[in-house]
Amino acid sequence: MEQIVISLRDVEFCYRPGERVLNRVSLQIGPGLTLLVGPNGCGKSTLVKILAGIERPDSGTAEIDGFDLWKQEVAARRNLAYVSEHPDVTPYATIREVIHFVCRLRLEPLEKGDATLVRAGLAFIADRSIREVSMGQRRRAVMAAAWIGSPNVVILDEPLETMDRIMRKEILLWINRLLTTGATVVIATHEIEPFVAEAIRVITVRGGTCRLIEPLPTDHQQRTTLLESISGGT
């Protein structure tokens, strides 16, 4: 039986009364790469936030490694890394302070954080506050924070968006390294091509419900055609 790392049971979620975004969603996700695809407004980002413990379900449970994200937070989030599409970082901290804070949380030496800043191309602006840098640079900073330590559950929302060629290469290499270690990686994206070969399963959201497709076709072209069709909402 496949190891279950992320589990949702009967999850319901509304932003406002009467407008249910997720309706009794149950999912079980194991190691490997899971793609979360679908058209704009279908609920992908909401599902990502539930999986990452950013939004709390109105009812139902969300667990990582058997630990409830809201009742056993320390254990559930210990090995979790999350990168949002729109990074929400305190505006008055410097980039270096944010990275060093993550190092302390993950019990990593500060020198590793400084090396990560170099790798992300942020060393030259590391002492600027978050409010002084562009949205693209903020996204780099959040991605750099995810690189610290050895998370085995990684949830990414549009990780390649706004990234230049060099940073995209670094992100894809990092994801591949995670997968070789047996990590569980969930990526919500409209840009499916870079992830087609490594994907094990795909999740779609429509009308408040989720559909998990596993296994995917082994033929690359068939797999690409399927994912493109699902991503477009057909």
Protein Blocks (a to p, Z undefined) as FASTA:
>chain_A
ZZdfbdcehiacdfbghiafbghiacdddedjdddeddehilpmmmmmmmnomaccfbdc
ddeehiafklmmmlmmmmgccddfbdcddfkbcfklmmmmmmmmnopafklmmmmmmmno
pmmmmmpcfklpcfklmmmmmmmmmmgojdfbdcdehklgopafklmmmmmmmmmmmmmn
opacddddfblmlmmmmpmbdcddeehiacddddddfblklmmmmmmmmmnoZZ
